Amino acid sequence: MGKKAKKKAVAPPSTAAENGHVAGNGSSAAVYKDVAPDSTTPNFELRGMQKWISNYKSKRPGVEVLQRQIDQWMADYDARELQAKKDREAADAEDGWTVVVAKTGRKKTTDDSGIAVGAVSAEAAEDRGNKKRKKKENSALDFYRFQRHEARRNELLELQQRFEEDKKRVARLKAARKFRPF
């Protein structure tokens, strides 16, 4: 055993109890003496968990500060978008284009008596309502595609039959020499 083992400097147990910092599980009683975090101490420096916590808090501002930053960013963004829109419109105007913006929808105003002013005429509204009702009735009757095809085919057959009947009637009138088409 020619080599001598080096011993660590260990503080007496009373010092460890005073500071409350004992490293390890207590078997190798290495004690680290820390200065209590105190801003009045000269050359104050945070260490370990306290440093992490302070870094975390400094990177994340409070709700009010964050709201102010967001509001400022949104105001800047809106200003940039408005300026970009004006620039596009100016460029289009320089090229000779006229930008036309279509109005959507119609005004729905009523008179004092409850009558719609500037609205669709009553006949047109009624006609539109009748068309919708007919469409609903037809869609209820002809739900399946084959039913719609059959209905269309039947209508065409009826038209062909009427046409043939009209042709026969015209031929009879011509034969009787009483044909007057107008």
FENSUL-V774114 format. One record per helix or strand of 2 or more residues. SS is the DSSP state (H for helix, E for strand). FROM is the first residue (numbers start at 1). LEN is the number of residues. Records with the same first field share a line. If there is no record, write none. Layout:
SS: FROM-LEN + FROM-LEN
This chain:
H: 13-7 + 48-12 + 63-32 + 122-20 + 145-31
E: 109-2 + 116-2
